[in-house]
Amino acid sequence: MAELLTISLEELVSSLSTLMDHTIAPLRDHHRRTAIAAYHISIYLDLTWQQRHDLIFASAIHDIGAFSVQEQQALQDLRFESQYINRHARAAYLLLKEFMYFEHIGEILRYHHAYLNSPSELDRNKIPLESLIMQVADQAAVLSGESLNILDSAAAIINEVNRQSGVMFVPEIVDAFNKAAEKENFWLDIKNMTLSSLFDERVKLDNLHIKKNELRGLVNLFRRIIDFRSEVTSTHTAGVAVVAAELAKFHGREDETIRKIKIAGYLHDIGKLIVPSEILEKPSKLTPQEFNIIRTHTYFTYEFLNTMSIFKDIRDWASQHHERLNGRGYPFHENEKTLPFESRALAVADVFTALTEDRPYRKGVAGKDAMLVLDVDVQKGELDGTLVNLLGAHLDEINQARITSQQESKKEYEAFVKELNKEEF
């Protein structure tokens, strides 16, 4: 029998939702509030345990397909009429459907802006009940976002939601909202309850049991979430992962270490979910403020992996890829005495991949030219000289592995964008 891995969905959902809610853009804290509101509304509807489970899961990550500040600002428009509405919902669906265990969550997200007054050609029988509930919870969360004292705002929010009953929202769900909204704890929970409290005290999310070889599918989902936010980043993670794994292989590391370092490479930039795509795609030099936003991503990579027990053994490797041997990296200022081999390999892989791939402000350089830069970094005491020499000794083979991996990722991204651009839910 194949070895099974147990993954806590509570850890996964909470970690991903919390990371998304740390964004500097308009969605800050939005996913937590939506999940809390959805839970309260669900109490007054005849849901199965599975429906309530999936509703909370989906609500906590529902805007995962909104990649830019422009898209996220559109989600604060109470009419929800922007061109970006269906695009971000479709992006979420396309991301999640590739991991078979999350296919239904993807379907829920696909339709969470399919309102009663949406285009008539939409087959409403396709829309999951969870999507319809989330629509109301989503608007309550948007309306509650700016409230200093939520109880002062409750009546106005109730009026606005009820104004859309039978127009945007299903009346039965609005009725359930009204019952929940009669209680002060509904509003106070939206403002104050944590996701961990929700999971501990109200809705216990199931654990995910997968075969060990299926972990790659989950990691690949995270890779797509990280990279597919922008054409600029669409191949970076794939390149870093394979270069780091090749370095570990040529260094003589055992297969399990090679496997784990590749996973760390796929996850090293998960913290960039807090960075708007406008900054990632900026064709000119970043301002000091923008660069400081970029500099936070490794900290959030650490926080994301630290709260997921399945990834704790690679937490430091992934989050230390901008640390330097001379202690002048970030965010923890580790040094040659504290940085393990795996972190050093990922740092070399990250610099090499960044130099050889195209960016908005420059073309990528050839592998041999990238090596000149890496050699300077070694001389400055930043990168591990042994690993840089190892890369140089096997440059053609490692660089070709990077190119192949990034070409495959590029094709996958292009297929994703083609599907995303279709004019349909």
Order of alpha helices (4+ residues) and beta strands (2+ residues): beta-alpha-alpha-alpha-alpha-alpha-alpha-alpha-alpha-alpha-alpha-alpha-beta-alpha-alpha-alpha-alpha-alpha-alpha-alpha-alpha-alpha-alpha-alpha
